[in-house]
Amino acid sequence: MNSIPSFKLSGTAIPVSTDHMLDEICEHFVEHADVERNSHLAVLRSKAGIVRIRADNGTLLIELDCPTLEALQAARTDIAEHLFYFAGEEPLELNWTPLQSLPALPNLHEITVVSAVDVTPHMRRVIFSCADVTPFAGGEMHVRLLVPPKGRLPVWPGFREDGRIAWPEGDDALLVRVYTIRTVDIERGEIWIDFLQHPMPGISTPGADFARNARTGERAALLGPGGGGLPSAQSIILIGDESALPAIARIAAEVPAGTQMRAIIEVEDKAEEQPLPTNGELKVRWLHRCDYPDRQDRILLSQAKAAIASSDAETFVWAACEKDDVRAIRAVLKGRRHDNKKIYVAWYWERSLK
Ligand SMILES: Cc1cc2nc3c(=O)[nH]c(=O)nc-3n(C[C@H](O)[C@H](O)[C@H](O)COP(=O)(O)OP(=O)(O)OC[C@H]3O[C@@H](n4cnc5c(N)ncnc54)[C@H](O)[C@@H]3O)c2cc1C
């Protein structure tokens, strides 16, 4: 924490199992915050504030302590969304002490399509204008893109009583997908997002389709940024497929001079490779899926394992790709007790949805 928190809020949650909930929270937030845990208490510390969650007789007593009202509101939403996600189908009661409400989601930014261009045959870049791009320049790369139904005036989300996001429904329902801010152009007030085109016969791909059909003047919104901070280390391994290529390109572009990077990037073929300018030193190994024997999966995984095995304990391992491969990479890192603070491993898409 680099500022003195001064906005506070309490809540109570009654889940089926407080222990299970604390386990889930600690496991998830370890990639976003410094996490301390004893049998009854979890404390999460990050730039956004401090969250204390104590298990007491079947109830979770939640205390939030944040530097701004916006951060407090965002922390409440974050905790509420995750508690309900971890509860799944099980009942969960969540209540908060009253909070001075902001008129809209503080991290919702309306954007307008400026232009769209094919960077490679399967990567479409959409450039958006945004009234204030500065929140996106701070290093957190990930956003939720919200696209209203074609031809309708957008209705943006608000808050539910329990702190979760109240999404518009029915005819106003939004398309929501997670993407990476590839570039922030502060002078022009523009943001670039690169969308992989991954057409699949008989299956719709609404996020990719939005980019393919984007027209100048079309309105959308971003929720965020949140998560996916730029790794800070002298030596970094970057592992990913096309969906992670925008993030890898941004990391390469923003690391300080002298940073040593090795990247293993899987793309369809040579035409999908992109230049990755950097002030650091970057060695890239491109893997071409079209050359794999019988187009078998998991070559990226085997290459990732070899790269991790040959790296030292100080190396930051950054990986983003398909869910099963991410699980396998996490297991390798856990097996070698790689320092959690030197890991970012996230799944960007799920093969089993095919
Ligand atoms: C933190 C984060 C950052 C991300 N950043 C980016 C980014 O900058 N650019 C980007 O293009 N993607 C990015 N992704 C991945 C993107 O959110 C998913 O690929 C998303 O599923 C695309 O939505 P869709 O509507 O096109 O397809 P969906 O409707 O979600 O899926 C349709 C079908 O396509 C398959 N599919 C989805 N993604 C892929 C893929 N990558 N390769 C092959 N098949 C796929 C699914 O299995 C499903 O069968 C990111 C994901 C996360 C979590």
The ligand as an SDF file (V2000), in Angstrom:
LIG
                    3D

 53 58  0  0  0  0  0  0  0  0999 V2000
   -7.6410  -11.6700  -19.3810 C   0  0  0  0  0  0  0  0  0  0  0  0
   -7.9400  -12.0240  -20.8290 C   0  0  0  0  0  0  0  0  0  0  0  0
   -7.4060  -11.2530  -21.8630 C   0  0  0  0  0  0  0  0  0  0  0  0
   -7.6770  -11.5870  -23.1980 C   0  0  0  0  0  0  0  0  0  0  0  0
   -7.1650  -10.8110  -24.2060 N   0  0  0  0  0  0  0  0  0  0  0  0
   -7.4540  -11.1070  -25.5020 C   0  0  0  0  0  0  0  0  0  0  0  0
   -7.0050  -10.2670  -26.5780 C   0  0  0  0  0  0  0  0  0  0  0  0
   -6.4020   -9.2260  -26.3800 O   0  0  0  0  0  0  0  0  0  0  0  0
   -7.3130  -10.6330  -27.8540 N   0  0  0  0  0  0  0  0  0  0  0  0
   -8.0320  -11.7840  -28.1270 C   0  0  0  0  0  0  0  0  0  0  0  0
   -8.2880  -12.0650  -29.3110 O   0  0  0  0  0  0  0  0  0  0  0  0
   -8.4810  -12.5810  -27.1290 N   0  0  0  0  0  0  0  0  0  0  0  0
   -8.2300  -12.2620  -25.8380 C   0  0  0  0  0  0  0  0  0  0  0  0
   -8.7080  -13.0360  -24.8290 N   0  0  0  0  0  0  0  0  0  0  0  0
   -9.4520  -14.2540  -25.1860 C   0  0  0  0  0  0  0  0  0  0  0  0
  -10.9100  -13.9630  -25.5220 C   0  0  0  0  0  0  0  0  0  0  0  0
  -11.5750  -13.3800  -24.4170 O   0  0  0  0  0  0  0  0  0  0  0  0
  -11.5930  -15.3020  -25.8690 C   0  0  0  0  0  0  0  0  0  0  0  0
  -10.9560  -15.8830  -26.9850 O   0  0  0  0  0  0  0  0  0  0  0  0
  -13.0770  -15.1710  -26.1070 C   0  0  0  0  0  0  0  0  0  0  0  0
  -13.6340  -16.4580  -25.9690 O   0  0  0  0  0  0  0  0  0  0  0  0
  -13.4090  -14.6310  -27.4980 C   0  0  0  0  0  0  0  0  0  0  0  0
  -14.8090  -14.4630  -27.5790 O   0  0  0  0  0  0  0  0  0  0  0  0
  -15.6430  -14.8690  -28.8750 P   0  0  0  0  0  0  0  0  0  0  0  0
  -16.9840  -14.2840  -28.7000 O   0  0  0  0  0  0  0  0  0  0  0  0
  -14.8670  -14.5210  -30.1090 O   0  0  0  0  0  0  0  0  0  0  0  0
  -15.7330  -16.4420  -28.8120 O   0  0  0  0  0  0  0  0  0  0  0  0
  -16.6240  -17.2900  -27.7630 P   0  0  0  0  0  0  0  0  0  0  0  0
  -18.0640  -17.0760  -28.0240 O   0  0  0  0  0  0  0  0  0  0  0  0
  -16.1460  -16.9980  -26.3810 O   0  0  0  0  0  0  0  0  0  0  0  0
  -16.2140  -18.7660  -28.1270 O   0  0  0  0  0  0  0  0  0  0  0  0
  -16.6800  -19.3900  -29.3350 C   0  0  0  0  0  0  0  0  0  0  0  0
  -15.8510  -20.6280  -29.6000 C   0  0  0  0  0  0  0  0  0  0  0  0
  -14.5130  -20.2350  -29.9220 O   0  0  0  0  0  0  0  0  0  0  0  0
  -13.5680  -20.9690  -29.1240 C   0  0  0  0  0  0  0  0  0  0  0  0
  -12.4670  -20.0460  -28.8060 N   0  0  0  0  0  0  0  0  0  0  0  0
  -12.5330  -18.9600  -27.9910 C   0  0  0  0  0  0  0  0  0  0  0  0
  -11.3350  -18.3440  -27.9590 N   0  0  0  0  0  0  0  0  0  0  0  0
  -10.5170  -19.0480  -28.7670 C   0  0  0  0  0  0  0  0  0  0  0  0
   -9.1480  -18.9070  -29.1210 C   0  0  0  0  0  0  0  0  0  0  0  0
   -8.3880  -17.9320  -28.6530 N   0  0  0  0  0  0  0  0  0  0  0  0
   -8.6230  -19.8300  -29.9920 N   0  0  0  0  0  0  0  0  0  0  0  0
   -9.3790  -20.8260  -30.4910 C   0  0  0  0  0  0  0  0  0  0  0  0
  -10.6860  -21.0120  -30.1810 N   0  0  0  0  0  0  0  0  0  0  0  0
  -11.2390  -20.1340  -29.3230 C   0  0  0  0  0  0  0  0  0  0  0  0
  -14.3310  -21.4000  -27.8930 C   0  0  0  0  0  0  0  0  0  0  0  0
  -13.7990  -22.6180  -27.3860 O   0  0  0  0  0  0  0  0  0  0  0  0
  -15.7530  -21.5860  -28.4140 C   0  0  0  0  0  0  0  0  0  0  0  0
  -15.9480  -22.8920  -28.8840 O   0  0  0  0  0  0  0  0  0  0  0  0
   -8.4730  -12.7120  -23.4980 C   0  0  0  0  0  0  0  0  0  0  0  0
   -9.0380  -13.4520  -22.4500 C   0  0  0  0  0  0  0  0  0  0  0  0
   -8.7770  -13.1150  -21.1290 C   0  0  0  0  0  0  0  0  0  0  0  0
   -9.3970  -13.9290  -20.0180 C   0  0  0  0  0  0  0  0  0  0  0  0
  1  2  1  0
  2  3  1  0
  2 52  2  0
  3  4  2  0
  4  5  1  0
  4 50  1  0
  5  6  2  0
  6  7  1  0
  6 13  1  0
  7  8  2  0
  7  9  1  0
  9 10  1  0
 10 11  2  0
 10 12  1  0
 12 13  2  0
 13 14  1  0
 14 15  1  0
 14 50  1  0
 15 16  1  0
 16 17  1  0
 16 18  1  0
 18 19  1  0
 18 20  1  0
 20 21  1  0
 20 22  1  0
 22 23  1  0
 23 24  1  0
 24 25  2  0
 24 26  1  0
 24 27  1  0
 27 28  1  0
 28 29  2  0
 28 30  1  0
 28 31  1  0
 31 32  1  0
 32 33  1  0
 33 34  1  0
 33 48  1  0
 34 35  1  0
 35 36  1  0
 35 46  1  0
 36 37  1  0
 36 45  1  0
 37 38  2  0
 38 39  1  0
 39 40  1  0
 39 45  2  0
 40 41  1  0
 40 42  2  0
 42 43  1  0
 43 44  2  0
 44 45  1  0
 46 47  1  0
 46 48  1  0
 48 49  1  0
 50 51  2  0
 51 52  1  0
 52 53  1  0
M  END
$$$$
